[in-house]
């Protein structure tokens, strides 16, 4: 080594920065390996560019690669790249100062972030300083691509550094880390290999660890779709999704505006949340120039798309942005919106292309899209077109879309109707669909607890209101194709009907909010409806179950009882009131309980059984 050695003090801001990095960022110490590899990759990329544009390049025969050598006995890690290298002046400038406009403010912001225990590595040049998180001494040997003599930079990170000539170097940069006592694990192959595979698996140059190439998986998202085979896509999915099967859907797209984006997203075949594995973690990783900056990112997609697997890469993001900054970064929010809309557009295209295949997806992952409708107003319009439900016009077990429902709506209908039940058979045998069937009005069947919340949150679709069929103010008089006015001779006369309604109000006053004559029952004697236009029976059941899970008593509100004055049972009840009012009261209570059960709501089983026996005894003359 030459005796021409010079010693320099770090720039004031650099000293402050080193102190912050060394003492405030230990929670993410693994990142220093990522940072040094990233710097090496940048140097290799610059070298590749120079080799294409310059006629003569020093050490042109040397392959572009990164090598990492470890010495467990000496507790050292050496990272070498055959990139563009640095001259003596570049070593001093790049490693001794912060080349950042307003660097004083930058360091102040970094210090503030570090106090909040945020793992912020910073902007240009800061990645290198992360080496001092694990090393008590760092040596950098570098020789520029122009063939000028090599130099060695040495520092312990305390306040100064030295630079001396270092003859005999190949082109590129070698960084030698003498590890701190509590960082000896970074001289172990398993540890470094784990970090490389997590953060740097897709660096576009070979990374050799102890002579073995570690990053063997290609960054498939950077290639043209026409060049990639199905087998390559499937292998990549298995790698990033930790999967053994093939994906159900894949979306590979690039965009230049409003952001530079390369994305490769996969929909798995299985929903692990439905299989009892609990809430799954987000499955999409965020990269910048093939370097991982946020694994299983909670920021790049909304939570209701957590079932997706894959990669999003954007050159527009700062490479070293922190996880905390990702949450509020305007670029990330824009990226999130673009990718989400693109994926929802893709689902709509797949549904048009192959509805059966889309329904397979819907049956597996529809619960996540429903979650999106109820929690994310921004994408409700796109999601509304993707939801599927069975209806009175759909085949058993085959859902239909709201778009198809609207296309089938008859003249005079301006509302989309839905009704909840445990299954299709229960709904179709219940009282709520009688008038819809008679008037030939399609009605959607909601058979999952969340479904009524979904449709209530939507409120409308394509300008048509979404209305539950168990609302008290439902009016079907203007819709449908059948004349449904009942013959007055079939009904109780007006006076008798009014008397029965008044008597039921008094008899059931502790159970019902109101008793009214029904204008929509055809065969059933009675039904329960909600006076509250918002709260459907299914929503009430969900809320009651939630309260019970928390050890709270379920709240119940009084409902309206609608009675069918043309029903034989109701007409006979009117006569029974005059002949045996006490027994009529038992029958009225049973009618109410029957209607409550048909609405899917809870009744007191013991009281109901006791009353049933009384009615049966009376019926058999006991």
C-alpha positions in Angstrom: 0.0 0.0 0.0 1.2 3.5 -0.8 2.2 5.8 2.0 0.1 8.6 0.4 -2.6 8.5 3.1 -4.8 11.4 4.0 -7.2 11.7 7.0 -10.5 13.7 6.8 -13.2 14.7 9.2 -16.7 13.7 8.3 -19.0 16.6 7.3 -21.0 17.8 10.4 -24.3 16.5 9.0 -22.7 13.2 8.3 -21.5 12.8 11.9 -25.0 13.4 13.1 -26.3 11.0 10.6 -23.9 8.3 11.6 -24.9 8.7 15.2 -28.6 8.3 14.3 -28.0 5.3 12.1 -25.8 3.5 14.6 -27.8 4.1 17.7 -31.5 4.4 16.5 -31.9 1.8 13.8 -30.9 -1.5 15.4 -34.5 -3.0 15.1 -33.9 -3.3 11.3 -30.2 -4.1 11.3 -30.6 -6.7 8.6 -31.4 -3.9 6.1 -27.7 -2.9 5.9 -27.1 -6.1 3.8 -29.9 -5.0 1.4 -28.5 -1.5 1.2 -24.9 -2.6 0.3 -26.2 -5.0 -2.3 -28.5 -2.3 -3.7 -25.5 0.1 -4.0 -23.5 -2.7 -5.7 -26.4 -3.3 -8.1 -26.6 0.4 -9.0 -22.8 0.4 -9.7 -23.2 -2.6 -12.0 -26.1 -1.0 -13.8 -24.0 2.2 -14.4 -21.1 0.0 -15.6 -23.4 -1.8 -18.0 -24.5 1.5 -19.5 -20.9 2.7 -19.8 -19.9 -0.5 -21.6 -22.6 0.1 -24.2 -21.6 3.7 -24.8 -17.8 3.8 -24.4 -15.3 2.1 -26.7 -12.7 1.3 -24.0 -13.6 0.1 -20.5 -11.1 -1.0 -17.9 -11.4 -4.7 -17.0 -14.0 -5.2 -19.8 -13.6 -9.0 -19.4 -14.7 -9.0 -15.8 -18.3 -10.3 -15.4 -20.9 -8.0 -13.9 -21.8 -9.6 -10.5 -21.8 -9.2 -6.7 -19.8 -11.6 -4.5 -20.1 -12.0 -0.8 -17.4 -13.7 1.3 -17.6 -14.5 4.9 -15.0 -15.4 7.6 -16.6 -16.7 10.8 -13.2 -16.9 12.5 -12.2 -13.3 11.8 -15.8 -12.1 12.0 -15.8 -10.3 8.7 -18.1 -9.9 5.8 -16.8 -8.8 2.4 -19.2 -7.5 -0.4 -17.6 -7.0 -3.8 -19.1 -5.7 -7.0 -17.5 -5.4 -10.5 -19.4 -2.2 -11.1 -18.3 1.3 -12.2 -16.1 1.9 -9.1 -15.0 5.2 -7.6 -12.0 7.4 -7.9 -10.2 9.0 -4.9 -12.3 12.1 -5.1 -15.5 10.1 -5.5 -14.7 8.1 -2.4 -14.2 11.3 -0.4 -17.4 13.0 -1.7 -19.7 10.0 -1.7 -18.7 8.5 1.6 -17.7 11.6 3.6 -20.6 14.0 2.9 -24.4 13.9 2.4 -25.0 14.9 -1.2 -28.4 16.2 -0.4 -29.9 19.6 -0.8 -31.0 21.0 2.6 -29.0 18.3 4.3 -29.4 20.0 7.7 -33.2 19.8 7.5 -32.9 16.2 6.3 -30.8 15.1 9.3 -33.2 16.9 11.6 -36.2 15.0 10.1 -34.2 11.7 10.3 -33.5 12.3 14.0 -37.2 13.0 14.7 -38.2 9.8 12.9 -35.6 7.8 14.8 -37.0 9.0 18.1 -40.4 7.5 17.1 -38.6 4.1 16.6 -39.1 4.3 12.8 -36.6 2.4 10.7 -35.7 5.2 8.3 -32.5 4.7 6.4 -32.8 7.9 4.3 -31.9 9.2 0.9 -28.7 9.2 -1.2 -25.6 7.9 0.6 -27.4 6.9 3.8 -27.6 3.3 2.7 -23.9 2.9 2.9 -23.8 4.3 6.5 -26.1 1.5 7.6 -23.0 -0.7 7.5 -21.9 0.8 10.8 -25.0 -0.6 12.5 -23.2 -4.0 12.4 -19.5 -3.1 11.8 -17.0 -1.5 14.1 -14.8 -0.8 11.2 -15.5 -0.5 7.5 -12.9 -0.6 4.7 -13.9 0.3 1.1 -11.5 -0.5 -1.7 -12.5 0.8 -5.1 -11.1 1.3 -8.6 -12.9 3.3 -11.2 -13.9 2.1 -14.7 -11.6 4.6 -16.3 -8.5 2.6 -15.1 -7.2 5.2 -12.7 -5.4 3.9 -9.6 -7.4 2.3 -6.9 -7.9 3.7 -3.4 -8.9 2.5 0.1 -11.3 4.3 2.4 -11.3 3.3 6.1 -13.4 4.5 9.1 -14.7 3.3 12.4 -17.6 5.7 12.0 -16.7 7.8 15.0 -15.8 11.1 13.3 -13.1 10.7 10.7 -12.0 8.6 7.7 -8.7 8.0 5.9 -8.0 7.5 2.2 -4.9 5.8 0.7 -3.8 4.5 -2.6 -4.4 0.7 -3.0 -2.6 -0.7 -6.1 -3.6 -4.0 -7.8 -7.4 -3.7 -7.6 -9.8 -4.8 -10.3 -12.5 -2.5 -11.4 -15.4 -2.1 -8.9 -15.8 -1.8 -5.2 -15.0 -4.1 -2.3 -16.5 -3.4 1.2 -14.9 -5.2 4.1 -16.9 -5.1 7.4 -15.2 -6.0 10.7 -18.3 -7.0 12.7 -19.2 -5.9 16.1 -19.3 -8.5 18.8 -23.1 -8.6 18.9 -23.2 -8.9 15.0 -21.1 -11.9 14.5 -24.1 -13.8 13.0 -23.6 -11.7 9.8 -20.5 -13.8 9.1 -22.7 -17.0 9.0 -23.9 -18.1 5.6 -27.4 -19.1 6.7 -28.1 -15.6 8.1 -26.8 -13.7 5.0 -28.6 -16.1 2.6 -31.9 -15.5 4.4 -31.5 -11.7 4.1 -30.6 -11.9 0.4 -33.6 -14.1 -0.4 -35.9 -11.8 1.5 -34.8 -8.5 0.2 -32.6 -8.9 -2.8 -33.9 -12.1 -4.6 -34.6 -10.2 -7.8 -31.5 -8.1 -8.2 -30.7 -8.2 -12.0 -27.1 -9.3 -11.5 -25.8 -12.6 -10.0 -25.2 -12.5 -6.2 -22.7 -15.1 -5.3 -22.5 -16.1 -1.6 -19.4 -18.2 -0.9 -19.2 -18.9 -4.6 -22.8 -20.0 -5.0 -25.4 -17.9 -6.8 -28.3 -17.2 -4.4 -30.7 -15.1 -6.5 -31.8 -17.7 -9.0 -35.4 -16.5 -9.5 -35.9 -14.0 -12.3 -37.8 -10.7 -11.7 -40.5 -12.0 -14.0 -42.6 -8.8 -13.8 -39.9 -6.8 -15.7 -40.2 -9.0 -18.8 -42.7 -8.8 -21.6 -45.7 -11.0 -21.2 -45.2 -12.5 -24.7 -41.8 -13.9 -23.6 -43.1 -15.7 -20.5 -44.5 -19.2 -20.5 -47.3 -20.4 -18.3 -44.8 -22.7 -16.6 -42.6 -19.7 -15.7 -45.6 -17.8 -14.3 -46.7 -20.8 -12.2 -43.2 -21.3 -10.9 -42.9 -17.7 -10.0 -46.3 -17.8 -8.2 -45.2 -20.8 -6.2 -42.1 -18.8 -5.2 -43.7 -15.5 -4.1 -46.9 -17.1 -2.9 -45.3 -20.0 -1.0 -47.8 -22.2 -2.9 -47.8 -25.7 -4.3 -50.6 -25.4 -6.8 -51.3 -23.1 -9.7 -53.1 -19.8 -9.4 -56.8 -19.2 -10.3 -56.1 -15.9 -12.0 -53.0 -13.9 -12.8 -52.7 -10.2 -13.8 -49.4 -8.9 -15.3 -49.4 -5.3 -16.4 -47.2 -2.3 -16.8 -48.0 1.4 -16.7 -46.1 4.6 -17.3 -48.7 7.2 -16.2 -49.6 8.4 -13.7 -46.8 6.3 -12.2 -44.2 3.9 -13.6 -45.5 0.5 -12.4 -44.7 -3.1 -13.1 -47.1 -5.5 -11.3 -47.6 -9.2 -11.3 -50.6 -10.3 -9.2 -52.0 -13.8 -8.5 -55.3 -15.0 -7.1 -54.8 -18.4 -5.3 -57.2 -21.3 -5.7 -57.9 -21.6 -2.0 -59.2 -19.2 0.6 -57.2 -20.0 3.7 -59.4 -17.8 6.0 -62.4 -20.1 5.1 -60.2 -23.1 6.0 -59.8 -22.0 9.6 -56.3 -20.5 9.4 -57.4 -17.2 10.7 -56.9 -13.8 9.1 -54.3 -14.0 6.4 -51.5 -11.4 6.1 -51.3 -9.3 2.9 -49.5 -11.3 0.2 -48.2 -8.6 -2.2 -44.6 -7.3 -1.8 -43.6 -3.8 -2.8 -40.3 -3.3 -4.7 -38.4 -0.4 -6.1 -36.1 -1.2 -8.9 -36.3 -4.9 -7.9 -35.2 -4.2 -4.3 -37.7 -5.1 -1.7 -38.9 -2.1 0.4 -42.1 -3.5 2.0 -42.7 -7.2 2.4 -46.3 -8.3 2.7 -47.2 -4.6 2.3 -50.2 -3.3 4.2 -50.0 -0.1 2.2 -50.0 -1.0 -1.5 -53.5 -2.6 -1.6 -56.6 -2.2 0.5 -57.0 -4.7 3.3 -59.9 -6.5 1.6 -57.5 -7.5 -1.2 -55.2 -9.3 1.3 -55.8 -12.6 -0.4 -53.7 -11.5 -3.5 -50.1 -12.7 -3.9 -47.5 -11.1 -6.0 -45.2 -8.2 -6.7 -45.6 -4.4 -7.4 -42.5 -2.5 -8.5 -42.4 1.2 -9.0 -39.3 3.3 -10.0 -41.0 6.4 -8.8 -40.8 5.5 -5.1 -37.7 6.4 -3.1 -35.7 3.2 -2.7 -35.1 3.8 1.0 -38.6 5.0 2.1 -39.6 3.8 5.6 -42.6 1.7 6.4 -44.0 4.7 8.4 -43.6 7.0 5.4 -45.3 4.5 3.1 -48.5 5.0 5.0 -48.8 8.7 4.3 -46.8 8.9 1.1 -48.8 10.5 -1.7 -47.1 8.4 -4.4 -48.0 5.2 -2.5 -51.6 6.3 -2.2 -51.7 7.0 -5.9 -50.1 3.6 -6.6 -52.7 1.9 -4.4 -55.5 3.5 -6.3 -54.1 2.7 -9.7 -53.4 -1.0 -8.9 -56.7 -1.6 -7.1 -58.7 -0.1 -10.0 -56.7 -2.1 -12.5 -57.3 -5.4 -10.6 -61.1 -4.7 -10.4 -61.2 -3.9 -14.1 -59.4 -7.2 -14.7 -62.0 -9.1 -12.6 -64.8 -7.5 -14.7 -63.1 -8.5 -17.9 -62.7 -12.1 -16.6 -66.4 -12.2 -15.6 -67.4 -11.2 -19.1 -65.0 -13.6 -20.7 -65.9 -16.7 -18.7 -68.7 -16.3 -16.2 -68.4 -19.8 -14.8 -64.7 -19.4 -14.1 -65.5 -16.0 -12.4 -68.2 -17.7 -10.3 -65.6 -20.2 -9.1 -63.6 -17.2 -8.0 -66.6 -15.5 -6.4 -67.6 -18.6 -4.4 -64.1 -18.7 -3.0 -63.2 -15.0 -2.5 -66.5 -13.1 -2.8 -66.4 -12.6 0.9 -63.4 -10.3 0.5 -65.2 -8.2 -2.2 -68.2 -7.9 0.1 -65.9 -6.7 2.8 -64.6 -4.1 0.4 -68.2 -2.8 -0.3 -68.8 -2.3 3.4 -65.5 -0.7 4.2 -64.1 1.1 1.2 -66.4 3.7 -0.4 -63.7 4.7 -3.0 -64.2 1.5 -4.9 -67.9 0.7 -4.3 -69.0 1.4 -7.9 -66.5 -1.1 -9.3 -67.2 -3.6 -6.6 -71.0 -3.4 -7.1 -70.6 -4.7 -10.6 -68.7 -7.7 -9.3 -70.9 -8.9 -6.5 -73.1 -12.0 -7.2 -76.3 -13.3 -5.5 -78.9 -15.9 -6.3 -82.3 -14.6 -7.2 -85.8 -15.8 -8.1 -84.8 -15.8 -11.8 -81.4 -17.5 -11.4 -80.7 -21.2 -11.4 -80.4 -22.9 -8.0 -76.8 -22.5 -6.9 -75.8 -20.1 -9.7 -75.7 -16.4 -8.7 -76.5 -13.5 -10.9 -75.1 -9.9 -11.1 -76.9 -6.7 -10.3 -76.3 -5.6 -13.9 -78.2 -8.6 -15.2 -81.0 -8.0 -12.7 -81.4 -4.4 -14.0 -81.5 -5.6 -17.5 -84.4 -7.9 -16.7 -86.4 -5.3 -14.7 -90.0 -4.8 -16.0 -91.7 -1.7 -17.0 -92.6 0.5 -14.0 -90.0 -1.0 -11.7 -87.4 1.4 -10.4 -86.2 -0.6 -7.4 -83.9 -3.6 -6.8 -85.5 -5.9 -4.2 -83.7 -8.4 -1.9 -84.7 -10.7 1.0 -82.6 -12.6 3.4 -82.9 -16.2 4.5 -80.8 -19.2 5.6 -81.2 -20.9 2.2 -83.1 -20.7 -1.1 -85.8 -23.2 0.0 -86.5 -21.3 3.2 -86.8 -18.0 1.3 -89.1 -19.3 -1.4 -91.4 -20.9 1.1 -91.6 -17.8 3.2 -94.2 -15.0 3.1 -92.0 -12.2 1.8 -91.7 -13.4 -1.8 -95.5 -14.2 -2.4 -96.4 -10.9 -3.9 -93.1 -10.7 -5.9 -94.0 -14.1 -7.4 -97.5 -13.1 -8.2 -96.5 -9.8 -9.8 -93.5 -11.5 -11.6 -91.0 -9.2 -9.9 -87.4 -10.6 -9.5 -86.1 -10.6 -6.0 -82.5 -11.2 -4.9 -81.8 -13.8 -2.3 -79.2 -12.9 0.3 -78.1 -16.0 2.2 -75.0 -14.9 4.1 -75.0 -12.7 7.2 -73.0 -10.0 5.6 -75.1 -9.7 2.5 -77.7 -7.3 3.8 -74.9 -5.0 5.1 -73.4 -5.1 1.6 -76.6 -4.1 -0.2 -77.4 -1.5 2.4 -74.0 0.1 2.1 -74.4 0.2 -1.7 -77.8 1.9 -1.3 -78.3 1.9 -5.1 -77.0 0.4 -8.3 -77.2 2.0 -11.8 -79.6 4.6 -10.4 -81.9 2.0 -8.9 -82.5 1.9 -5.1 -81.7 -1.4 -3.2 -84.6 -2.2 -0.9 -85.2 -5.1 1.5 -88.5 -6.9 1.2 -89.1 -6.9 4.9 -89.4 -3.1 5.1 -92.7 -1.9 6.5 -93.1 0.8 3.9 -92.7 -1.5 0.9 -95.1 -0.6 -1.9 -95.3 -2.9 -5.0 -98.5 -1.4 -6.4 -96.7 0.3 -9.3 -94.5 -2.6 -10.2 -95.0 -6.0 -11.8 -97.3 -7.4 -14.5 -100.2 -9.0 -12.6 -103.4 -7.5 -11.2 -103.3 -8.5 -7.6 -106.1 -6.7 -6.0 -107.9 -9.2 -3.9 -111.7 -9.7 -4.2 -113.4 -7.9 -1.4 -115.6 -11.0 -0.9 -112.5 -13.0 0.1 -111.5 -10.6 2.8 -113.0 -9.7 6.1 -115.2 -6.7 5.7 -113.8 -3.4 6.6 -115.4 -3.1 10.0 -114.4 -6.6 11.1 -110.9 -6.1 9.8 -110.5 -2.9 11.7 -111.8 -4.5 14.9 -109.4 -7.5 14.5 -106.4 -5.1 13.9 -107.3 -3.1 17.0 -107.7 -6.2 19.1 -104.3 -7.6 18.0 -102.6 -4.3 18.8 -103.9 -4.5 22.3 -103.3 -8.2 22.8 -99.8 -8.2 21.4 -98.8 -4.7 22.6 -95.8 -6.0 24.5 -94.5 -7.8 21.3 -95.3 -5.5 18.3 -94.8 -1.9 17.4 -97.9 -2.0 15.2 -100.4 -4.2 13.5 -101.5 -3.4 9.9 -103.4 -4.9 7.1 -101.0 -6.4 4.5 -101.1 -5.3 0.9 -98.5 -7.9 -0.2 -99.4 -11.2 1.4 -101.1 -13.7 -0.9 -101.4 -17.0 1.0 -99.6 -16.6 4.3 -101.7 -15.3 7.3 -99.1 -12.9 8.6 -95.5 -11.7 8.5 -93.1 -9.6 10.5 -91.7 -6.4 8.9 -89.2 -3.9 10.1 -90.5 -0.4 10.8 -86.9 0.7 10.6 -86.0 1.0 6.9 -82.3 0.5 7.6 -82.4 -2.6 9.9 -83.3 -5.8 8.1 -83.9 -9.0 10.0 -80.6 -10.5 8.9 -78.7 -7.4 10.1 -80.4 -7.7 13.4 -79.4 -11.3 13.7 -75.8 -10.5 13.0 -75.8 -7.7 15.6 -77.5 -10.0 18.2 -74.8 -12.7 17.6 -72.1 -10.1 18.0 -73.5 -8.9 21.3 -73.8 -12.5 22.6 -70.1 -13.1 21.7 -69.2 -10.2 23.8 -71.3 -11.5 26.7 -73.9 -8.9 26.2 -77.7 -9.4 26.2 -79.0 -9.1 22.6 -81.2 -6.1 22.0 -84.5 -6.6 20.3 -86.8 -4.0 18.8 -90.5 -4.3 18.3 -91.6 -5.2 14.8 -94.7 -4.5 12.8 -97.1 -7.4 12.2 -98.8 -7.5 8.8 -101.9 -9.7 8.6 -103.7 -11.1 5.5 -107.4 -10.3 5.9 -108.1 -12.9 3.1 -106.4 -15.7 5.0 -108.8 -18.4 6.3 -106.9 -18.5 9.6 -107.1 -14.8 10.1 -110.9 -14.8 9.2 -111.4 -17.6 11.7 -109.4 -15.7 14.3 -111.8 -12.8 14.0 -114.7 -15.1 14.9 -112.8 -16.8 17.7 -112.2 -13.4 19.4 -116.0 -13.2 19.9 -116.5 -16.8 21.0 -113.3 -17.5 23.1 -111.1 -14.5 23.5 -108.7 -16.2 25.8 -108.0 -19.0 23.3 -107.9 -16.4 20.5 -105.1 -14.6 22.4 -103.1 -17.9 22.5 -103.6 -18.3 18.7 -102.6 -14.7 18.0 -99.4 -15.1 20.0 -98.6 -18.3 18.1 -99.2 -16.5 14.7 -96.8 -13.8 15.8 -94.2 -16.4 16.9 -94.6 -18.3 13.6 -94.1 -15.0 11.6 -91.0 -14.2 13.8 -89.4 -17.5 13.0 -90.1 -17.1 9.3 -88.3 -13.8 9.6 -85.3 -15.7 11.0 -85.6 -14.0 14.4 -85.4 -15.7 17.8 -88.5 -16.6 20.0 -88.7 -18.0 23.5 -88.9 -21.8 22.7 -90.2 -22.9 26.1 -93.1 -20.4 26.0 -93.9 -21.4 22.4 -93.9 -25.2 23.2 -96.2 -24.7 26.2 -98.6 -22.6 24.1 -98.5 -25.2 21.3 -99.6 -27.9 23.6 -102.5 -25.7 24.8 -103.6 -25.2 21.2 -103.3 -28.9 20.4 -105.3 -29.9 23.4 -108.1 -27.5 22.3 -107.9 -28.8 18.8 -108.4 -32.5 19.8 -111.0 -31.6 22.4 -108.8 -32.7 25.4 
